[in-house]
Amino acid sequence: MTIETQRFEVNEMKSIGYDINGDGTIEELELVRGVLDSTKVIVFIDDESKYIFLWKGKDVDVRKRFVGARVASNIRSRIGFHYKVRPEDEGEESVLFFRFLKSNDLM
């Protein structure tokens, strides 16, 4: 399994989202309402709060969850250890995650 990490460059203060595929590849997401899907694992990078949110849909298999955790860890290694990875499971999201969604007009 290869985990793709070369795309992670934080050039400006903004929020970024990545869809994690089961093979470890990523696709940058346009952050729009309805981006959350129960079949996806999505990594959101919030430069303002310095959090990397690892959101996991309720219908995602264990392998994809594991790959998502590895990708989030690799992103943190690339952009800085001052960022913290926060796992978020669908239906059990934290207040911080909901604030992030609201601040990016995703709710």
ABEGO torsion letter per residue (X at the ends): XBBBAAABBBABBBBBBBBBBAAGBBBBBBBBBGABBAABBBBBBBAAAGBBBBBBBAABBAAAAAAAAAAAAAAAAAAEAABBBBBBBBGABBAAAAAAAAAAGAX
